[in-house]
Amino acid sequence: MARRYEAITVIGCGAWGTALAAVAARAGAHTTIWGRDPQVLNAIREQGMNTRYLPDIPLPNSLQADADMGSALAGAQAVMIVVPSRVLRSVCAQVAEYIAPGVPVAVCAKGIEAETGLLMTQVAAQELGDRPVGVISGPTFAHETALNNPTAATVAFPFTKADRENPNESVAARFAVSLSTEAFRAYVSDDVVGVEIGGAVKNVVAVACGMMTGAGFAENTRAALITRGMDEMKTIADALGGRRETVTGLSGAGDLTLTCSSPTSRNMSLGTQLGQGIPRGECFEGRPVVVEGEVNARSVAQLADKLVLDLPICRAVNAILHEGAPLGQTFAELWSRPIEAEPRAMDVLFDHPANPAAIANLAERIS
């Protein structure tokens, strides 16, 4: 068996950070969680639960909460950073001040940095220097994970020559065994890019599924968007050096299916409200809810421009969210794009036969 990390620190006390901290503590690691919200940390210490993000779910008694980052990271053998993508860079810069060289860091944020087009692990690597950087991702709603429901995720880190000769000593293997319990099952990967792309793009596709669900369409439409959305994920992964097969695994197809099939997902929920005609400012009853798919739609579209990739679903979502494109017309045009073959090797492309009147009729039905 691979050697466990005995001391793990989780940076970020939101729902997913708390859930992962609970997993590590249940697996037997000395686990400390740090966050910016003192009320949340006090509740974890004094009441044994995160009353703000995961109310009524008891956390392991051994889980420690610390408001001082330096103290929380002291002695950590491994670190998980679980913060929104927009603040990852600044948080990693802080973490770098306190952890020793060689301490591995698993990024648990999903997205693409808007300003640079970098994946989250690439952002982290720039700030963390010589520490090994990887990613943990999969079909994992925080609430169910915290409840200790059977859950699976992928741990991906680059593999060195030594890791390939002795994979049990790899960072990915050690992280996986440090998190695995009777209910949480971790898988190991060396394809960091492929795993990350799944997590970044699936949120955008989930917004698209929500839009069409809100407009009154059902399983056929959602299944088509999920399947073709996964093809867009494969396209980006392949262009960035990842493996297309990784996208068919937990961090790709698994996460995509989960996020696109449940109103629990904020991405799906935002899309559904927009599809129902609710203005963006009035979604979530006017509360300022951060939706990663909304943020990442622009980043993915910019990356597609940079790499010259055909990503029609992601581009449609970006056009609706950030360019003022009408939802109905945009999706009607998406459905009437030129006909192509699913096996790309066939290299088939010809005009769609629908006439402008038919397309306009579909646009009206969607609207």
N, C-alpha and C positions, 0 to 999 in steps of 0.2 A: 504494500500500500504506500502511496505517496505520503510524505510528511506533512502534517497539518501546520498551519500558522497558529501559534498559540495566543497571540495578541493581535486583534484586528480593531482598527478605528474606522468608523463610518462618519464621513463629513457630509452633513445635511440631515436635518431632522423633520423633513416632510414625510408624506405617507410612504413613498418607496424607500427612502433612507431608513425609516423606522422599521419597515418590514424586513429589509436586508439585515439590519442590526439584530433583529429578533432571530432571523435564520442563523446568523453566525453564533449568537449566544446559545441557541438550542443545539448547535453542532459541537459545542464545548469550548469555543474560543473565549478568552477574556476579551469582552467586547465593550467598546466605549463609543458613544455617539455624541457628536458635536453639532451645534446649530446656532443660528443667530437669534432665535426666539427664546428668551429666558423663561417665558410662561410654559412653553412646550417642554423644555428641559426639566423644569421644576415638576411638572406633572408626571414625567417619566420617572423621576427620582422618588417623588412622594406618593404617587398614586399607582405607579406601575403601568401606566398607559399614556398614549399620546392622545390627550383629550380633544385636541383640535383637528387632527387629520385622521386618526383611527380610533374614534371614541368607542368605549365599551369592549375593546379587545385587550385582554391582559397580556403584558409583555413578560419575558423571562425575568425572574428576580435578579439574575446575575448581570443584567444589562446596566451599564453605568452611563450616566449623562454628565457631560462636562461643558461648561460655557467658555472655558479658556482653551483655545486651539492648541497652544503649546503643550499644555498639560494633557489634553486629550490624545495628542500624537506621541507623547513621551513613551518610548518603549514599544511602539507599534512595529510589528513584523510585516504587516500588510495593511493597505488602506483602500477603502472604497469611497469614491467621491460621487455623491448623489445630489446634484444641484441642477437647476434649470440651465439649459444650454447657453443662455445669454450671459450668465455670470461665471461660467466654467473657468475662463481664462484668469479672471481676477482671483478666484478661489484657489486655483492651482498655484498661482504666484505666492499666495499666503502659505499654503501647505509646504511649498518648497523650502521655506525658512525653517521648518521644524523637523522634517524627517531626514533620516540618515541616508547617505548614498546607498543605492542598491535596494532600498525598500520598494517593493512592487506596488503600483497603484492601478486599481481597476476603475475605469470611468463608467459610470452608470447613467450618464446623460445621453440623450439621443438627439442628433441633429447635425447640421452643417453650419459653420460660422458664417454669418452673412457677409462680413467685411472681407474675408479671405478665401472663402470656399473650402476651408479645411474641415476635415472630420474632427469629431471631439477628441479622439486619441491623439491626433496630430496637434491640436491646440494644447492639450495637456503636456505632450512631450516637449513642446517649445518652452514651457514654463518650469517643468520638473527636472530638466537636465538629464542626468545619467540614470534616473530611476526607470526600471522596466514599466511600460505602460500598456495596458490592455483594456478589454471591455467585457462587461457582463450584460447580456441582453436575452430576451425571450418573451414568450406569451405570458406575462406576469402582471396581473392586477394586484396592486399593493394590498388591498383589503383581504383578498383570498389568501395571499402569501402569508400575511400576518396571522390569519386564522389557522395556519398550519395545514391548509388544504394541499393535496398532492399537486406539485408545481415543478416544472422543469425549465432550465435556462442554459445558455451556452456561455462558457468562459473562454475568451480568446486572447492569447498573447503571442507575440512573435516567438518562433522556436529557433534556438541557436543550434549549431552542430552538436554541441554537448546534449542539448535537449532531445535531439533526434536519436542519439545513441542511448540515452537513458531518460525516456519521456516521463517516468515517475518523479523525476527531480525537476521537471519544468515548472515554471511559475504557474502556468495554466492548470496543471495537474494538482499542485499544492493548493491553489485557490479552490479548485473544484472539490477536493476532499475536505477542505476546511468549511465548506458551506453545506455539504450533503448531509441530510438527515433522513429519517424514515419517510418524510413527506417532501422534502426539497431535493430534487435530483439535478445535478450539474453535469453537463457534457463539456468536453474539451475540444478546442479548435486552435489552429495556427493562422486562420484566415481572419485577421482583425478587420480588414477592409470589408469583406463580405458580410461579416456579422454587423458591423456598424451601419452599412447601407440599409440593411433591413430595418433597423430601428429608426433611421432618419426618414426614410421615404414612406414607410407604412402609415405614418401619421397624416401625410398629405392625401394618400389614397382614402384613408378613413373619412376625411372631410368630404371627399367626393361621394363616398357611399352615403354619408349622412345627408348630403344635399339632395340626392335622388330619393332617398327614403322619405325625407321631409316633403318632397314634391308629390309623394303618393305612390311611388313605385316600390316593388318588393324584391323577391328573391332572385328572379332572373337577372335583373339589373345589377343587384349587388354582387352576384356571382361573377358576372362579366367584368365589373370594375375590379374585383379582387384578383381575378386571373390575369387580366391585362395589366393591372397595377404591379403584379409580381414580375411580369415581363419587363416593365420599366425599371424595377429594382435590379433585375439581372443585367440590364443594359448598363446601368451606372456602375455596378460592381465590376463588371467585365472591363469597362473603360478605365477604372482606377486600379486595376491589377488584382481585384478579388476574384473569387471563383463563383461561377454561376450556380454551381450545386449547393453552395452555402446558403443561397437565398431560398432554397427549397426546404431548409431545416427550421429549427425552432425560432431562430432570430429573424427569419424572413417570413416564410409561409405561415409559421405558427403565430408569430406576433401580428402579422397582417390580418389573419383570419379572426383573431381575438378582437383586435381593435376595430375592425370593420363590422362586427356582428353584435356589438353591445352598446346600449345607451349609457353604460357606465363610463365609456370612453369620452373624455372631453372633446376629442377631435370629432368623433361621430356625433356627439350632442350638438356641437357648434354647427356642423353641416346640416343636421336635421332642422335646427331652428332657422337657418338661412333658407333652406329649401321650403320651409313653411311661410316664407315671406317676412320673417321678423328681421328688422334692421340690425346690423351688427351691434350698435350701441345699446340695443335693448335685449340682446341675448344674455342668457344666464341672469335674467331679471335685473339687468344693468350692472351686475357685479363685475369688477375688473379681473376676469378669469384668464390666466395665461394658457393659451392653447398652442402646443408645440407645432402641430401641423400648420397652423396659421403662420407662425414665424418661419417654419422651414419651407413653406411653399415658395417663398421668394428666393431662398438660398438654393433650393433644388433647381428652380428655373434659371437662376444665374449660372449654376454649375453646368446645366444643360447647354446654355449658350456658349460657355467657355470650351466645353468638350465637343460641341456640335452634335448633340444627341437628340433623337426624336423621342420625346416624352409627352405625348399628347394629354394624358390625364393630369399629370402634375402641372403642365403649362395651363390647362383649363382652370384648375383650382387657383393657381396664382393670378390668372387674369381676372377671375371673379372677386377674389379677396383683395387684391392690391392694385388692379388697373381699371376697376369700374365696369368690367364686362358684365352684361346681363346674364343671369344664371341660365334661363331657359334657352336662349339663343346659343350660348356657349356649349351647352351639353348637346343640343340638337346638331350643331356643327361637328362636335366630337363624334357623334354616332354616324354621321354621313361622310366621314373622311374616306379617302380612296381605299378600296378593298385591297388587302394584302394577305399573304400566306402566313400561317402560324409557324411552320418550320422556316426560319429565316433563310435557310440554304436554298429554298425554292426561288427566292428573289422575284416575287410576283407583286405587281402593283398596277391597278387600273381604277378608273373613275367609278364612284358610287352612282347607281342609277337614279337615286331619289331626286325629284325635281325641287326647285326652290319653294313651291307651294307646300309640298309634303313636309319639307324641313321646317318651314314656318309653322305648320300645324303642330308638329312635335314640340317646337319651342313654346308654343302657347299651352300645350298640355303640361309641360314641365313647369312653366311659370304659374 
